[in-house]
Amino acid sequence: MDPTDRRGEVDQPEVDRPGTGSPEVGRTGPERRSGLRDPHRAVRGLGAMTLSVETLVLLLAIQPIRLLGGEFGGAAIGTVVGLAVLAVLLIGFLRHPWAWYAAAALQGLLMLAGFLHWSLAVLGIIFGAVWLYVLHVRRVILG
């Protein structure tokens, strides 16, 4: 039998194996920097979780503001409810780049609400720092 005769053989496709030098091809492109299967989805999840926790904290802040609010108590409660609704709306828009900056502006609005009640300024500073960290993580993962 002639060694160059290949009549009965079936050609096998080449398979890219790890360590063979070929780039790993996935849904996100030829090479994944972060090692995540879907880094955009992971970052959106982080942002959504952060805004969800902020919404919960804002809604829990209504009762202390109601009891200790003073003369601006009603305005502070209305502001808190409005900011919580805005945070929930922004969760749905996080796939758009502008929503990340709108969420940063939300933290600034929360700091400004400190003129109505000091506790809102404290929450604004805390969540502003957390949001800066979320934006940093987003930049590191997505490049």
C-alpha positions in Angstrom: 0.0 0.0 0.0 1.3 3.4 -1.0 1.7 5.8 2.0 0.6 8.8 0.0 -2.7 7.0 -0.9 -5.5 8.6 1.2 -8.6 7.2 -0.4 -10.2 5.7 2.7 -9.2 8.4 5.2 -11.4 11.3 6.4 -9.8 14.7 6.9 -10.0 15.8 10.5 -10.3 19.5 11.1 -7.6 21.2 13.1 -8.7 22.0 16.6 -7.3 24.9 18.6 -6.1 23.6 21.9 -4.9 25.7 24.8 -1.2 26.2 24.7 -0.9 25.8 20.9 -0.3 29.5 20.3 -3.7 30.2 18.7 -5.7 32.9 20.4 -8.8 31.8 22.2 -11.9 33.0 20.3 -15.0 33.7 22.3 -18.1 35.9 22.2 -16.1 39.0 23.2 -13.5 38.9 20.5 -10.2 37.2 19.8 -8.8 37.5 23.2 -10.3 38.1 26.7 -8.2 40.4 28.9 -10.2 39.9 32.1 -10.8 36.2 31.9 -14.5 36.7 32.3 -16.9 35.0 29.8 -18.9 38.2 29.3 -17.2 41.2 30.9 -19.8 43.7 29.8 -22.5 41.6 31.6 -20.4 41.3 34.7 -19.8 45.0 34.9 -23.4 45.8 34.4 -24.3 43.3 37.2 -21.9 45.2 39.5 -23.4 48.5 38.7 -27.0 47.2 39.0 -26.1 45.6 42.4 -24.6 48.9 43.6 -27.6 50.9 42.5 -30.0 48.3 44.1 -28.2 48.6 47.4 -28.3 52.4 47.2 -32.0 52.3 46.5 -32.6 50.0 49.5 -30.6 52.3 51.8 -32.4 55.4 50.5 -35.8 53.8 51.2 -34.7 52.7 54.6 -33.6 56.3 55.4 -37.2 57.6 55.1 -38.2 56.6 58.6 -35.3 58.3 60.4 -35.7 61.4 58.3 -39.4 61.4 59.1 -38.7 61.3 62.8 -35.7 63.7 62.8 -36.3 65.7 59.7 -37.2 69.0 61.2 -38.7 71.7 59.0 -37.5 70.2 55.7 -38.6 66.6 56.6 -41.3 66.4 53.9 -39.0 67.8 51.2 -36.2 65.4 52.2 -38.5 62.4 52.0 -39.8 63.5 48.6 -36.2 63.9 47.4 -35.3 60.5 48.8 -38.2 58.8 47.0 -37.3 60.6 43.7 -33.7 59.6 43.9 -34.6 56.0 44.7 -36.9 55.9 41.6 -34.1 57.5 39.5 -31.7 54.8 40.7 -34.1 52.0 39.8 -34.6 53.5 36.3 -30.8 53.8 35.8 -30.4 50.1 36.5 -32.3 49.3 33.4 -30.2 51.7 31.3 -26.7 50.5 32.3 -26.1 48.9 28.9 -25.8 52.5 27.6 -22.5 54.4 28.4 -24.3 57.6 29.4 -26.2 55.8 32.2 -22.9 55.2 34.1 -22.3 59.0 34.1 -25.9 59.7 35.0 -25.5 57.4 38.0 -22.4 59.4 39.0 -24.6 62.5 38.8 -27.1 60.8 41.0 -24.5 60.6 43.7 -23.9 64.4 43.3 -27.6 65.0 43.6 -27.7 62.9 46.8 -24.8 65.0 48.2 -26.8 68.2 47.3 -29.8 66.8 49.2 -27.6 67.1 52.3 -29.0 70.7 52.4 -32.3 69.2 53.3 -31.0 66.7 55.9 -27.4 66.1 56.9 -27.8 62.3 56.7 -28.4 62.5 52.9 -25.0 64.3 52.5 -23.3 61.4 54.4 -25.0 58.8 52.2 -24.0 60.8 49.1 -20.4 60.8 50.2 -20.4 57.1 50.9 -22.2 56.1 47.7 -20.1 58.6 45.7 -17.0 56.8 46.9 -18.5 53.4 46.1 -19.6 54.6 42.6 -16.1 55.9 41.9 -14.7 52.4 42.7 -17.4 50.8 40.5 -16.3 53.1 37.6 -12.7 52.2 38.3 -13.5 48.5 38.1 -15.4 49.0 34.9 -12.5 50.8 33.3 -10.0 48.1 34.4 -12.2 45.2 33.1 -13.4 46.8 29.9 -10.2 48.6 29.1 
